[in-house]
Amino acid sequence: MAAEPEVLADEHPLMRQGMGRLRGRVAVITGANSGIGRATVDEVIAREGGQAVFTKIDVTKQEDCDRLLTSALEAFGDLDILYNNAGAGIRKKLHEHTDDEWNFVLNTNLNAMFRGARAVLPHFIKKGSGNIVTTASTFGLLASAEYPGYCATKAAIVNLTREMALDYGPLGIRVNCVCPGAIETPRFRGFPPKPTLSGITEEQRKTMGSSNKALLRMGRPEEIAYGVLFLVSDEASFVTGHALVIDGGQTIDA
Ligand SMILES: NC(=O)c1ccc[n+]([C@@H]2O[C@H](COP(=O)([O-])OP(=O)(O)OC[C@H]3O[C@@H](n4cnc5c(N)ncnc54)[C@H](O)[C@@H]3O)[C@@H](O)[C@H]2O)c1
């Protein structure tokens, strides 16, 4: 759930009719007004035949995260899936960060996973089932220069995913994460090139941004949405503690 999005009907043209894999399920998706989160909502709604309620929340606040559960219960009477997707990063060297900047990244990425999960887990435990997916990053597996808080939090998400899978698997709850490579979302599009790269064309910037050696392009938000859909569906019923890399080959030979 997120701020009400401006609907762009043709934003994700590659999405095809779904197979109803989530029929009857209730999911909350954070960061759903943009990029990867919006693509995931679009997929579930437009292709799987669902409905959505949008709620404006701040994932850095526990009381807002608690509303992820209460809003779902009020609107749909249940909750089956939490997709922690909201995220942010600050590009500068570690010693240049203020406390506020450092805490902003930790709160938006790692602590939001903790808060979101803490809000929904009592309900999942009571039901004896549930699914949690979080958006990590290939920068949780590899480092990226001048991105300390982002790299640290995304790596922590990967290992917290494994830890939670151990704790909650016996209770019927699966916990996974996705590690996107460079995906062409508003966040990335708005990202300024480094000063040394000024003068390059937009096309060159995209290619460099993608930094992948196989598919030689940036990914599309819906290509992450399909991975998330798999992880939360029954097709992935034996998959837990997994970090699903969707990166067009970025990490193949790293
Ligand atoms: N785009 C990429 O190349 C890429 C690569 C790897 C991982 N990711 C991750 O994917 C996720 C989605 O990012 P995106 O690329 O779609 O970017 P985006 O900027 O399009 O979306 C980010 C979303 O997070 C939400 N958000 C940020 N802070 C929030 C807060 N405090 N409370 C509630 N919502 C908040 C924003 O409103 C927005 O909807 C992030 O976790 C990001 O780190 C993105």
The ligand as an SDF file (V2000), in Angstrom:
LIG
                    3D

 44 48  0  0  0  0  0  0  0  0999 V2000
   15.6260    0.6540   -9.8280 N   0  0  0  0  0  0  0  0  0  0  0  0
   16.6960   -0.0990   -9.6130 C   0  0  0  0  0  0  0  0  0  0  0  0
   17.6320   -0.1500  -10.4150 O   0  0  0  0  0  0  0  0  0  0  0  0
   16.7590   -0.9580   -8.3740 C   0  0  0  0  0  0  0  0  0  0  0  0
   17.7480   -1.9460   -8.2980 C   0  0  0  0  0  0  0  0  0  0  0  0
   17.8320   -2.7540   -7.1850 C   0  0  0  0  0  0  0  0  0  0  0  0
   16.9260   -2.5740   -6.1460 C   0  0  0  0  0  0  0  0  0  0  0  0
   15.9820   -1.6060   -6.2250 N   0  0  0  0  0  0  0  0  0  0  0  0
   15.0470   -1.4590   -5.1000 C   0  0  0  0  0  0  0  0  0  0  0  0
   13.7310   -1.5670   -5.5840 O   0  0  0  0  0  0  0  0  0  0  0  0
   12.8460   -0.9340   -4.6580 C   0  0  0  0  0  0  0  0  0  0  0  0
   11.9060   -0.0380   -5.4150 C   0  0  0  0  0  0  0  0  0  0  0  0
   12.6490    1.0040   -6.0110 O   0  0  0  0  0  0  0  0  0  0  0  0
   12.3240    1.5740   -7.4900 P   0  0  0  0  0  0  0  0  0  0  0  0
   13.5250    1.3680   -8.3010 O   0  0  0  0  0  0  0  0  0  0  0  0
   11.0220    1.0500   -7.9500 O   0  0  0  0  0  0  0  0  0  0  0  0
   12.3120    3.1240   -7.1600 O   0  0  0  0  0  0  0  0  0  0  0  0
   11.1530    4.1840   -7.0680 P   0  0  0  0  0  0  0  0  0  0  0  0
   11.7530    5.4280   -6.5590 O   0  0  0  0  0  0  0  0  0  0  0  0
   10.4180    4.2150   -8.3460 O   0  0  0  0  0  0  0  0  0  0  0  0
   10.2340    3.5680   -5.9230 O   0  0  0  0  0  0  0  0  0  0  0  0
   10.5940    3.6600   -4.5690 C   0  0  0  0  0  0  0  0  0  0  0  0
    9.3150    3.5920   -3.7910 C   0  0  0  0  0  0  0  0  0  0  0  0
    9.5890    3.6130   -2.3860 O   0  0  0  0  0  0  0  0  0  0  0  0
    8.6870    4.5120   -1.7800 C   0  0  0  0  0  0  0  0  0  0  0  0
    9.2300    5.0260   -0.5360 N   0  0  0  0  0  0  0  0  0  0  0  0
   10.4450    5.5710   -0.3190 C   0  0  0  0  0  0  0  0  0  0  0  0
   10.5510    5.9240    0.9840 N   0  0  0  0  0  0  0  0  0  0  0  0
    9.3670    5.5810    1.5800 C   0  0  0  0  0  0  0  0  0  0  0  0
    8.8590    5.6930    2.8900 C   0  0  0  0  0  0  0  0  0  0  0  0
    9.5730    6.2270    3.8880 N   0  0  0  0  0  0  0  0  0  0  0  0
    7.6040    5.2370    3.1430 N   0  0  0  0  0  0  0  0  0  0  0  0
    6.8560    4.6970    2.1560 C   0  0  0  0  0  0  0  0  0  0  0  0
    7.2790    4.5540    0.8910 N   0  0  0  0  0  0  0  0  0  0  0  0
    8.5220    5.0130    0.6140 C   0  0  0  0  0  0  0  0  0  0  0  0
    8.4950    5.6140   -2.8230 C   0  0  0  0  0  0  0  0  0  0  0  0
    7.3040    6.3380   -2.5610 O   0  0  0  0  0  0  0  0  0  0  0  0
    8.4070    4.7910   -4.0940 C   0  0  0  0  0  0  0  0  0  0  0  0
    7.1040    4.3050   -4.2860 O   0  0  0  0  0  0  0  0  0  0  0  0
   13.7400   -0.2080   -3.6630 C   0  0  0  0  0  0  0  0  0  0  0  0
   13.8300   -0.9830   -2.4740 O   0  0  0  0  0  0  0  0  0  0  0  0
   15.0870   -0.1540   -4.3590 C   0  0  0  0  0  0  0  0  0  0  0  0
   16.1700   -0.0670   -3.4610 O   0  0  0  0  0  0  0  0  0  0  0  0
   15.8720   -0.7980   -7.3300 C   0  0  0  0  0  0  0  0  0  0  0  0
  1  2  1  0
  2  3  2  0
  2  4  1  0
  4  5  1  0
  4 44  2  0
  5  6  2  0
  6  7  1  0
  7  8  2  0
  8  9  1  0
  8 44  1  0
  9 10  1  0
  9 42  1  0
 10 11  1  0
 11 12  1  0
 11 40  1  0
 12 13  1  0
 13 14  1  0
 14 15  2  0
 14 16  1  0
 14 17  1  0
 17 18  1  0
 18 19  2  0
 18 20  1  0
 18 21  1  0
 21 22  1  0
 22 23  1  0
 23 24  1  0
 23 38  1  0
 24 25  1  0
 25 26  1  0
 25 36  1  0
 26 27  1  0
 26 35  1  0
 27 28  2  0
 28 29  1  0
 29 30  1  0
 29 35  2  0
 30 31  1  0
 30 32  2  0
 32 33  1  0
 33 34  2  0
 34 35  1  0
 36 37  1  0
 36 38  1  0
 38 39  1  0
 40 41  1  0
 40 42  1  0
 42 43  1  0
M  CHG  2   8   1  16  -1
M  END
$$$$
